[in-house]
Amino acid sequence: MKKLFLIVVFYTQFFYAQNTDQVLAQNGNLKYTQELFNKSLRYVEFLIGYPMQEQDKQLMLQETLQNFNQNPQAIINEVENIDRQMQQLYQITDVMQIARMRSALIAQIYINAQQNPQMAQSFIVRVLNAYVPLLAIDAQNLLAFTYKDFEGYAKMIQLNAILTGQYFQPTQQELIQLKDYLTQQFYNMNVEQKQALCSMQLLADYTYKVYQQMTPQQRQQLQQQYTQAYASTQTYQSGFPAGVNTPEQQQAYMREKQRQYNGNSAAMKIYYDTMMGNHATMLNVFSNYDSNTYWEYKY
């Protein structure tokens, strides 16, 4: 006798609802509740880095309920596994460690999809392809470089420019060239460089939120501290030739490099060396102004 399948769902704005005990579906004695859906939704939105569109949330719910109807215990076990992973992540306060673990989760999903054609059609893979499309992957070290990491990388260069008085106003074509350059360079990087690049979406999200909450006085103080820290790094000395020391000189130097950009990778290498060498410096300086954890900004 076919098990009774009861769907209790109202297609309204119920996501992350207060009534976490609300039963959305029931198959025999097993119930799929709002709380279980919330846990899955938080996991997916952690992976993509920002809230899904409402129509995608609705689609996620529909497909989850269909799968629950076919194999309710498997869906409940999947949610419990997801929640265990997230509970472990919630205990971590180091932003770069959170970012690396997130990249590993994304990489594992993409790898599984490549090995299993059926999984390639699953909701989670379709969402990742839509929100965080893959640019490059290191399967051995579970590192996924996505388009959103590239966008985070560009944002971090812009913030780096603000804090050091450099010039960074790339055209759309130059951004495309920079993306292609990073994607190609990914396979020549060591593991630490790959980890940094695959952390850029989360790192940019975190640092910009800290920066936006600073007072003008704090921003000025931050700029002074960051410039001092930046000036002491090897990248700073190797990124600019002798005699290019002041913000004005650096700005003029970067402008000239952009004018010289004629299909070669000279300008791209400057951006690459600058950001890959100084993302840790930026994060360390920002942490001095932050009393919250990544999760307090996230939720």
C-alpha positions in Angstrom: 0.0 0.0 0.0 1.4 3.4 -1.0 2.4 5.5 1.9 0.4 8.6 2.5 2.2 11.8 1.3 0.9 15.0 2.7 2.2 18.3 1.6 1.5 21.2 3.8 3.0 24.2 2.1 1.8 27.8 1.4 3.8 29.5 -1.3 4.3 32.8 0.5 7.3 34.4 2.3 7.8 31.6 4.8 11.5 31.1 4.4 13.4 31.2 7.7 10.0 31.4 9.3 9.6 31.6 13.1 7.4 28.5 13.2 10.2 26.0 12.6 7.9 23.1 13.7 5.6 23.7 10.8 5.2 20.4 8.9 5.8 21.0 5.2 5.5 17.3 4.2 4.8 13.9 5.8 5.5 10.4 4.6 4.3 7.8 7.0 5.7 8.6 10.4 8.5 10.9 8.9 8.0 14.6 8.8 9.8 17.3 6.8 9.6 20.5 8.8 10.3 24.1 8.3 13.3 23.7 10.5 14.8 21.1 8.2 14.3 23.3 5.2 15.8 26.3 7.0 19.0 24.2 7.6 19.3 23.2 4.0 18.6 26.8 2.8 21.3 28.2 5.1 23.8 25.6 3.8 23.0 26.5 0.1 23.2 30.3 0.8 26.5 29.8 2.6 27.9 28.1 -0.4 26.7 30.8 -2.9 27.6 33.6 -0.5 24.3 35.5 -0.6 20.5 34.9 -0.5 18.9 33.1 -3.3 16.1 34.7 -5.3 12.6 33.8 -4.1 11.7 31.8 -7.1 14.8 29.6 -6.6 13.8 29.1 -3.0 10.4 27.9 -4.1 12.0 25.6 -6.6 14.3 24.2 -4.0 11.4 23.5 -1.8 9.4 21.8 -4.5 12.2 19.5 -5.5 13.0 18.7 -1.9 9.4 17.7 -1.2 9.4 15.5 -4.3 12.6 13.8 -3.2 11.2 13.4 0.3 8.2 11.7 -1.2 10.4 9.2 -2.9 12.9 8.6 -0.1 12.1 10.4 3.1 14.8 8.9 5.3 17.5 9.8 2.8 16.4 13.4 2.7 16.3 13.7 6.5 19.8 12.0 6.8 21.1 14.5 4.2 19.8 17.5 6.2 21.3 16.1 9.4 24.7 15.7 7.6 24.5 19.2 6.3 23.6 20.6 9.7 26.6 18.8 11.3 28.9 20.4 8.8 27.4 23.8 9.4 27.6 23.4 13.2 31.3 22.7 12.9 31.7 25.8 10.7 29.9 28.0 13.2 32.6 27.3 15.7 35.3 28.7 13.5 36.1 32.4 13.7 39.1 32.5 11.3 37.7 34.0 8.1 40.3 32.4 5.9 39.7 29.0 7.4 35.9 29.4 6.9 36.6 30.4 3.3 38.9 27.4 2.6 36.3 25.0 4.0 33.6 26.6 1.9 35.7 26.2 -1.2 36.3 22.5 -0.3 32.5 21.9 -0.1 31.9 23.6 -3.4 34.7 21.7 -5.1 33.4 18.4 -3.7 30.0 19.1 -5.2 31.4 19.9 -8.6 33.7 16.9 -8.5 30.8 14.6 -7.6 28.7 16.1 -10.4 31.5 15.4 -12.9 31.6 11.8 -11.8 27.9 11.3 -11.5 25.7 12.5 -14.5 22.6 12.2 -12.4 23.9 14.5 -9.7 24.9 17.0 -12.4 21.1 17.7 -12.8 20.5 18.1 -9.1 19.2 21.4 -7.6 22.4 22.2 -5.7 24.6 21.8 -8.8 22.3 23.9 -10.9 22.3 26.6 -8.2 26.1 26.6 -8.0 26.3 26.9 -11.8 23.9 29.8 -11.7 25.2 31.7 -8.7 28.9 30.7 -8.4 30.0 29.3 -11.8 33.2 27.4 -11.8 36.3 28.9 -13.5 39.0 26.4 -12.3 39.3 23.5 -9.9 42.0 21.6 -8.0 40.4 18.3 -7.3 43.3 16.9 -5.4 43.3 19.8 -2.8 39.5 20.4 -3.0 39.8 24.1 -4.1 37.2 25.7 -6.4 37.9 29.1 -8.1 34.5 30.5 -9.0 33.4 33.6 -10.9 32.3 35.2 -7.5 35.9 34.6 -6.2 37.1 36.6 -9.2 34.6 39.4 -8.4 35.8 39.3 -4.8 39.4 39.5 -6.1 38.6 42.7 -8.1 36.8 44.2 -5.1 39.8 43.5 -2.9 42.1 45.2 -5.4 39.8 48.2 -5.4 39.8 48.4 -1.6 43.6 47.9 -1.7 43.8 50.9 -4.0 41.6 53.0 -1.7 43.8 52.2 1.2 47.2 52.8 -0.5 46.3 55.6 -2.9 46.9 53.5 -6.0 44.9 53.6 -9.3 42.5 50.9 -10.2 39.8 51.8 -12.7 39.7 48.9 -15.2 37.5 48.8 -18.2 35.1 45.9 -18.8 37.5 44.4 -21.3 40.4 44.6 -18.8 38.3 42.8 -16.2 37.6 40.0 -18.7 41.3 39.8 -19.4 42.1 39.8 -15.7 39.6 36.9 -15.2 41.2 34.9 -18.0 44.6 35.6 -16.6 43.7 34.4 -13.1 42.0 31.3 -14.5 45.1 30.4 -16.5 47.5 31.2 -13.6 45.4 29.0 -11.2 47.0 25.9 -12.6 50.5 27.3 -12.1 49.9 28.4 -8.5 51.0 26.6 -5.4 48.4 25.4 -2.9 48.6 28.5 -0.6 48.1 30.8 -3.6 45.1 28.8 -4.8 43.6 28.9 -1.3 43.9 32.6 -1.3 42.3 33.0 -4.7 39.5 30.6 -3.8 38.8 32.6 -0.6 38.3 36.0 -2.3 34.5 36.0 -2.4 34.1 35.5 1.3 37.1 37.7 2.1 35.8 40.6 0.1 32.3 40.2 1.6 33.7 40.3 5.1 36.2 43.1 4.7 33.7 45.4 3.0 31.2 44.9 5.7 33.7 45.8 8.3 34.8 48.8 6.3 31.3 50.1 5.8 30.6 50.1 9.5 33.7 52.2 10.3 33.6 55.8 11.2 35.5 58.3 9.0 38.1 58.6 11.7 38.5 54.8 11.9 38.9 54.7 8.1 41.6 57.3 8.2 43.4 55.4 10.9 43.0 52.2 9.0 44.5 53.7 5.9 47.5 54.9 7.8 48.1 51.5 9.5 47.5 49.6 6.3 49.8 51.8 4.3 52.6 51.1 6.8 51.9 47.4 6.9 51.7 47.3 3.1 54.9 49.2 2.7 56.8 46.6 4.7 55.8 43.7 2.6 57.9 42.2 -0.1 55.2 42.6 -2.7 55.2 46.3 -2.2 58.9 46.6 -2.9 58.8 44.2 -5.9 55.5 45.6 -7.3 56.9 49.1 -7.8 60.3 50.1 -9.2 62.8 52.1 -7.2 61.7 55.8 -6.9 58.0 55.0 -6.9 57.2 55.6 -3.3 54.5 58.1 -2.7 50.8 57.5 -3.5 50.9 60.0 -6.3 53.9 58.3 -7.9 52.2 54.9 -7.5 49.0 56.2 -9.1 51.0 57.6 -12.0 52.9 54.3 -12.4 49.7 52.2 -12.4 48.1 54.6 -15.0 51.2 54.2 -17.3 51.1 50.5 -16.9 47.5 50.4 -18.0 48.3 52.6 -21.0 51.0 50.1 -21.9 48.6 47.2 -21.8 48.5 46.0 -25.4 47.5 42.4 -25.2 50.3 41.3 -22.9 50.0 40.3 -19.2 52.1 43.1 -17.7 49.2 44.9 -16.1 47.5 41.7 -15.1 50.7 40.6 -13.3 50.8 43.8 -11.3 47.3 43.3 -10.1 48.0 39.6 -9.4 51.2 40.2 -7.4 49.7 43.1 -5.5 46.6 41.2 -4.3 48.1 37.7 -3.8 50.9 39.2 -1.7 48.8 41.4 0.5 45.4 39.9 1.1 46.7 38.5 4.5 48.0 42.0 5.4 44.7 43.5 4.6 42.8 40.9 6.7 45.1 41.3 9.7 44.7 45.1 9.7 40.9 44.9 9.3 40.7 42.4 12.2 42.0 45.1 14.6 38.8 47.0 13.9 36.3 44.1 14.1 34.8 42.9 17.3 32.4 40.6 15.5 32.9 37.2 13.8 32.1 36.4 10.2 28.9 34.7 11.3 27.6 37.7 13.1 27.9 39.7 9.9 26.4 36.8 7.9 23.3 36.3 10.0 
